[in-house]
Amino acid sequence: MLESSLDEINSFALSGGYDDDSAANMRNEFEQHKRAGTPEPFPKPVDEPTRRAASDNSFESDAGKLTEKLPKRFKNDKITDAFVLSMQTGLPLVVQVGQHWCSHCQNMESNVWPAVEGTAQNKGSMEGKAVFLHLDYDKSRNLEGDDAWLAQKLRADVSGFPTYRVYKIGDTGSVQKIAESGGSMSKADLEKFLRSAGVS
């Protein structure tokens, strides 16, 4: 079931679109896992022979194509999309948890992250090396469905803003937090933190 979901994500991401139907399919997949009583936080691992068979189907070349089409930044309304894309590509999921009223967060959003993630006009130093998700702590409380479910887990135990976390999402949906930091940073300091967490 999860493999078919990945096939859907692969096809819509390679087409360059992140349309509502595809996002709905992803959310439905996660809902089915939860209703079936799959232990949280994420879906049941796929057995090794199945995983190998999936990786033999030109996964590496597909993942390379996906990285070329990565959005610069996902936000609150695309949390599930960011999670599944990180799982599909094998790229780290870099999450900033901030607040819209936080001056340090605003400075990072305006002056530091664009140089790291990239913009429409300029390539960022870490562009294509991670899936970047910016989560507004307060606003993410108003989400529904799987976006709400994932947001709750990603902002858990955050005590200051901004907080930066790097996750490794396994190809079976397993989640491992690699590193965490916080506070206002320069571009050089943020790059150093991300590299120390394996974003390169």
C-alpha positions in Angstrom: 0.0 0.0 0.0 2.8 2.4 0.9 4.7 1.5 -2.3 1.7 2.5 -4.4 1.5 5.8 -2.5 5.2 6.4 -3.3 4.5 5.6 -7.0 1.8 8.3 -6.9 4.1 10.8 -5.3 6.9 10.0 -7.7 4.7 10.5 -10.8 3.2 13.8 -9.6 6.5 15.2 -8.4 8.3 14.3 -11.6 5.5 16.1 -13.5 6.5 19.2 -11.6 3.2 19.6 -9.8 2.0 19.3 -6.3 -1.7 19.3 -7.0 -4.5 18.9 -4.5 -5.6 15.4 -5.7 -2.1 14.0 -5.1 -1.9 15.6 -1.6 -5.3 14.2 -0.8 -4.1 10.7 -1.9 -1.2 11.0 0.5 -3.4 12.1 3.4 -5.8 9.2 2.7 -2.9 6.8 2.8 -1.8 8.0 6.2 -5.4 8.0 7.4 -5.8 4.3 6.4 -2.7 3.4 8.3 -4.0 5.1 11.4 -7.5 3.6 11.2 -5.9 0.2 10.8 -4.2 0.6 14.2 -0.7 1.0 12.9 1.5 2.0 15.8 2.4 5.7 15.9 4.2 7.7 14.8 4.5 6.4 11.3 3.4 3.5 9.1 4.5 -0.1 9.6 7.9 -0.9 8.0 8.0 -2.6 4.7 9.7 -6.1 4.7 13.2 -6.2 3.3 12.5 -8.2 0.0 9.7 -5.6 -0.9 12.1 -2.7 -0.1 14.8 -4.2 -2.3 12.4 -4.7 -5.1 11.2 -1.1 -4.9 14.8 0.2 -4.9 15.7 -1.9 -8.0 13.1 0.0 -10.0 15.4 2.9 -11.0 14.8 4.6 -7.6 18.1 6.4 -7.7 17.6 8.0 -11.1 14.0 9.0 -10.1 15.2 10.5 -6.8 17.8 12.5 -8.8 15.0 13.9 -10.9 12.9 14.7 -7.9 15.7 16.8 -6.2 15.8 19.0 -9.3 12.1 19.9 -8.8 12.2 20.4 -5.0 10.2 23.5 -3.9 12.4 26.0 -2.0 10.3 25.8 1.1 7.2 24.0 2.4 4.9 25.7 4.9 2.1 24.7 7.3 -0.3 23.6 4.6 2.1 21.2 3.0 3.5 19.3 5.9 2.5 15.9 4.6 3.9 16.7 1.2 7.3 17.6 2.7 7.3 14.5 4.8 6.5 12.1 1.9 9.0 13.9 -0.4 11.8 13.5 2.2 10.9 9.8 2.5 10.8 9.4 -1.3 14.1 11.2 -2.0 16.1 10.1 1.1 16.9 13.8 1.7 17.0 15.1 5.3 13.9 17.0 6.5 15.0 20.3 7.9 12.3 21.9 10.0 12.2 25.4 11.4 9.6 25.9 14.1 8.9 29.6 14.6 6.2 32.1 15.4 4.8 34.8 13.1 5.3 37.4 15.9 8.9 36.4 16.7 11.5 39.0 15.6 14.3 36.4 15.4 12.2 34.2 13.3 11.3 37.1 11.0 15.0 37.9 10.6 15.9 34.3 9.7 13.0 34.1 7.2 13.9 37.3 5.5 17.7 37.4 5.6 19.2 34.0 6.3 17.0 31.2 5.0 16.7 32.5 1.4 20.5 32.3 1.0 20.5 28.8 2.3 17.3 27.4 0.6 17.5 29.5 -2.5 14.9 31.8 -4.1 13.4 32.1 -7.5 16.2 34.5 -8.4 19.2 33.0 -6.6 20.5 29.5 -5.9 20.9 28.7 -2.2 24.0 27.1 -0.6 22.0 24.0 0.5 19.4 24.0 -2.3 18.5 20.5 -3.4 20.3 19.0 -0.4 17.3 18.8 1.9 13.5 19.2 2.1 12.9 22.5 4.0 9.7 22.9 6.1 8.8 26.1 8.0 6.3 25.5 10.7 4.4 28.3 12.4 3.8 27.0 16.0 0.6 28.8 16.6 -0.9 28.6 13.2 -0.2 24.9 12.9 -2.6 24.3 15.8 -5.4 25.1 13.4 -4.6 22.4 10.8 -6.7 19.3 10.2 -6.0 15.7 9.2 -2.5 14.4 8.7 -1.0 17.9 8.5 -2.2 18.5 12.1 -1.0 15.1 13.2 2.5 15.6 11.8 2.7 19.2 13.0 2.0 18.1 16.5 4.9 15.7 16.4 7.3 18.1 14.7 6.6 20.9 17.2 6.6 18.6 20.3 8.8 19.9 23.2 9.8 23.1 21.4 10.4 25.7 24.2 12.0 28.6 22.2 11.8 30.2 18.8 13.1 29.7 16.3 14.0 26.0 16.8 15.7 24.1 14.0 15.5 20.3 13.7 16.9 17.9 11.2 15.1 14.5 10.7 16.0 11.4 8.7 12.9 9.9 7.2 13.5 6.3 6.3 12.0 4.8 3.1 9.5 2.9 5.3 8.4 6.0 7.2 10.6 5.6 10.2 11.7 8.9 11.7 14.9 9.8 13.5 15.8 13.2 14.8 19.4 13.9 13.9 20.1 17.3 15.4 18.4 20.3 17.0 19.5 23.9 17.6 17.8 27.3 18.1 18.1 31.0 18.2 19.0 33.6 15.6 22.0 32.5 13.4 24.1 33.9 10.7 24.2 32.2 7.3 27.6 30.7 8.2 26.4 29.3 11.5 23.2 27.9 10.0 25.2 26.2 7.3 27.6 24.8 9.9 24.7 23.4 11.9 23.1 21.8 8.9 26.4 20.2 7.7 27.1 18.8 11.1 23.6 17.1 10.8 24.5 15.5 7.5 23.0 18.1 5.1 25.6 18.3 2.3 
